[in-house]
Amino acid sequence: MSPPRGPLALTPTAFILTKHLTSNKALAPVNRALLAIVLATFCISNLSPAWAQPVSAQIPTLGDTSAMSSSEERRLGDRIAREIYRDPDYLDDPVLAEYVQGIWQPLLAAARSRGDLSPELAERFAWEIMLGRDRTVNAFALPGGYLGVHLGLIAVVSSRDELASVLGHELSHVTQRHISRLMAKQGQMAPWMIGAMVLGALAASKSVDVGNALIVGGQAVAAQNQLNFSRDREREADRVGFGVMTQAGFEAQGFVSMFDKLQQASRLNDNGAYPYLRSHPLTTERMADMQARQLLAAPPPGPTTLTLEHALVAARARVLSNSDVDALRAWQAEADSASLRTLAVPRQAGVWYGAALAASQLRDFAQARLDLQRLRGLVTGDPRAARLARLLQAEIVLRAGDASGAAAALNADPTGPTAADTARPELLLAAQIALQTSPSGQAEAGAALTAITTRLQTWVALQPRDAQAWQLLSSAQSAQHQPLRALRADAEAQVARLDYAAALDRLKAAQAISRQGGKSPQSSNSASSASQAAADHIDASIIDTRQRQVASMLREQTLDH
C-alpha cells in the first residue's frame, strides 16, 4: 500500500529558484520544456513523513563513494552562488550583514568545538550567508556551505536567539552532509546535471505559459524525491542545531519560541509568506523534542524580550525588503499613529527607525531628520542601539548630499561595543563619504581619500572575499589617479563574486595600461617620478601574477560547466 501524499511543498533549493523565476525579468528565457523539468524536479515535492528511513540507514559509512566529495559540492555551490550574486535582489547591507554575522560566527565556532564541523569542511566550504531582499520568512542551505537568508526572516524573529535557532538548523544540514547525501541518493543524478538544471532555472525569465509547460516535466517529479529533506534529517538538524546554538551561548528558548511562531503561522492558512513551513514541516514530535531539550538545558524563562538593537535591525530589514512607495508611506502612517506611545519602547524605536529610513528613501529628508530626533531620544541609554541610530543618521545625511555633515554624524560618538576603525559598516560608510567629499578643499579631500584607501587595503587583506570593500577601494584609487591599482581592485571584486571572466577582463586592461607605460600624471620631481615608477612596476608584477591565477580559476570553472 502506497503511503498517503501530503500537500505540495518547496525544497530548500527551490526557494532561490522560484524567487528568480518570479522576479528576474532581465535574463533570457530558456527552452520551456527544460524549464518544466527543472521546476518539477526542484520545486514540487510530496511530504510522506511516516515512511522515512532511520537515520542510521541514511548516514554513509566511512569510505562510501556514493556521496559527493566536499570539493565537488563546493564547486556546485559556487556555480549557484555566482548567479545569486548577479540577481538584483541580492543585498549586501553592511548593518544587516554585521548583525547576522554576529550570530553566524559563534555558531560556526561552536560547531567546530563540538566536532560537528570537520577541519576539511571548515577549510573547503564557503560558510557564507547571502541576504535576499525578500519579504518571505525563509532561510535555506545550498551546496558548499552557502546559506541564504531572506530579510523577511530577520524582520519577523523577536531576538538573536530565534534567528540563531534557524541558522543553527541550516548549518547542521550542511555539516551533516544532508545536501550531498540527498543529491547522491541512488546515484540517479550526476552532481553536474543537478547544477546545470539549477542554472537553467536561474536563467529562465517569467513566463505566462509556465503552467502549460509543467505538463511536459511531469516525468521529473520522481527525481525530486532525491532532493527532499526527510523527517529524520529534519530531526537530526534540530538536535545538532540545538546543541550548536546553546554551546554558542544562545538561549535554548529561542528554538522553542521560533517553533511556536511557525506553528501559529501554519494555523493561519499559510499564503506563501512562510515557505520555511513547507520545506521544514512542523510535527508534534519535533516540537516536543525541542521543548524537552529546552527544559533539560535550563528552566523555562519568561516571554522573549524585544531588545532595542533587534527592534532597529528588524525595522531596517522590513523597509529594505519592500521599497514600494506605498509601503514606504505606510511607515510614516505608522509613526503618526496615536497608539504608538502605548507600545513598549523597543517597538516605538523600531517604528521611528523604519519611518526615518523610509522617509530618506522617499527623499523627504526634513521628515527623516524629525524621525531621527524621536529615535535618538529612545536609544540614548543603549550603546548598540545608539550606534545603529548614528549610522542611520550619517547614511541619511550622505544621501541628502551633505558629505561633511555625514562625516560629522559618523564620528560624533565613536564609543560603543565596536571600534569605528575596525567595524565594516563604519568603514564602508566612511569610504562613501570620502568619495563624495566636496572638492572645495582639495588638500582635505585628498587626505581623506588617502586615509580611507589605507583602511580599505588593510581590511581587504584580512577579508579578501568582501566584494563591496574591493569596489570602494577601486573607486578611491581611481579618484587618486591610480589606474593600475583601481583595475586590480575592481578585478578582485569580481573574483569575490566568483565572476572570473569579468575579473580577467579587468586584469588584461590593467596589463595593457602597464605596457603603455601608465597613464597617471607624473610628478616633475625626479625622486617622486622614480618612486612612482617603482610602485607601478610592483603593481604590474602583482597584476601579472593575479592574471595567471584568475585565468587558471576560469579554466577550472569552465570545465565544471
C-alpha positions, 0 to 999 in steps of 0.5 A: 500500500502506497503511503498517503501524499501530503500537500505540495511543498518547496525544497530548500533549493527551490526557494532561490529558484522560484524567487528568480523565476518570479522576479528576474525579468532581465535574463533570457528565457530558456527552452520551456520544456527544460524549464518544466523539468527543472521546476518539477524536479526542484520545486514540487515535492510530496511530504510522506513523513511516516515512511522515512528511513532511520537515520542510521540507514541514511548516514554513509559509512566511512569510505562510501563513494556514493556521496559527493566529495566536499570539493565537488559540492563546493564547486556546485555551490559556487556555480549557484552562488555566482548567479545569486550574486548577479540577481538584483535582489541580492543585498549586501547591507553592511548593518544587516550583514554585521548583525547576522554575522554576529550570530553566524560566527559563534555558531560556526565556532561552536560547531567546530568545538563540538566536532560537528564541523570537520577541519576539511569542511571548515577549510573547503566550504564557503560558510557564507550567508547571502541576504535576499531582499525578500519579504518571505520568512525563509532561510535555506542551505545550498551546496558548499556551505552557502546559506541564504537568508531572506530579510523577511526572516530577520524582520519577523524573529523577536531576538538573536536567539530565534534567528540563531535557532534557524541558522543553527538548523541550516548549518547542521544540514550542511555539516551533516552532509544532508545536501550531498547525501540527498543529491547522491541518493541512488546515484540517479543524478550526476552532481553536474546535471543537478547544477546545470538544471539549477542554472537553467532555472536561474536563467529562465525569465517569467513566463505566462505559459509556465503552467502549460509547460509543467505538463511536459516535466511531469516525468521529473517529479520522481527525481525530486524525491532525491532532493527532499529533506526527510523527517529524520534529517529534519530531526537530526538538524534540530538536535545538532542545531540545538546543541550548536546554538546553546554551546554558542551561548544562545538561549535554548528558548529561542528554538522553542519560541521560533517553533511556536511562531511557525506553528501559529503561522501554519494555523493561519492558512499559510499564503506563501509568506512562510515557505520555511513551513513547507520545506521544514514541516512542523510535527508534534514530535519535533516540537516536543523534542525541542521543548524537552531539550529546552527544559533539560538545558535550563528552566523555562524563562519568561516571554522573549524580550524585544531588545532595542538593537533587534527592534532597529535591525528588524525595522531596517530589514522590513523597509529594505525588503519592500521599497514600494512607495506605498509601503514606504508611506505606510511607515510614516502612517505608522509613526503618526499613529496615536497608539504608538506611545502605548507600545513598549519602547523597543517597538516605538524605536523600531517604528521611528527607525523604519519611518526615518529610513523610509522617509530618506528613501522617499527623499523627504529628508526634513521628515527623516531628520524629525524621525531621527530626533524621536529615535535618538531620544529612545536609544540614548541609554543603549550603546548598540542601539545608539550606534545603529541610530548614528549610522542611520543618521550619517547614511541619511545625511550622505544621501541628502548630499551633505558629505561633511555633515555625514562625516560629522554624524559618523564620528560624533560618538565613536564609543560603543561595543565596536571600534569605528576603525575596525567595524565594516559598516563604519568603514564602508560608510566612511569610504562613501563619504570620502568619495563624495567629499566636496572638492572645495578643499582639495588638500582635505579631500585628498587626505581623506581619500588617502586615509580611507584607501589605507583602511580599505587595503588593510581590511581587504587583506584580512577579508579578501572575499568582501566584494563591496570593500574591493569596489570602494577601494577601486573607486578611491584609487581611481579618484587618486589617479591610480589606474593600475591599482583601481583595475586590480581592485575592481578585478578582485571584486569580481573574483569575490563574486566568483565572476572570473571572466569579468575579473580577467577582463579587468586584469588584461586592461590593467596589463595593457595600461602597464605596457603603455607605460601608465597613464597617471600624471607624473610628478616633475620631481625626479625622486617622486617620478622614480618612486612612482615608477617603482610602485607601478612596476610592483603593481604590474608584477602583482597584476601579472601574477593575479592574471595567471591565477584568475585565468587558471580559476576560469579554466577550472570553472569552465570545465565544471560547466 
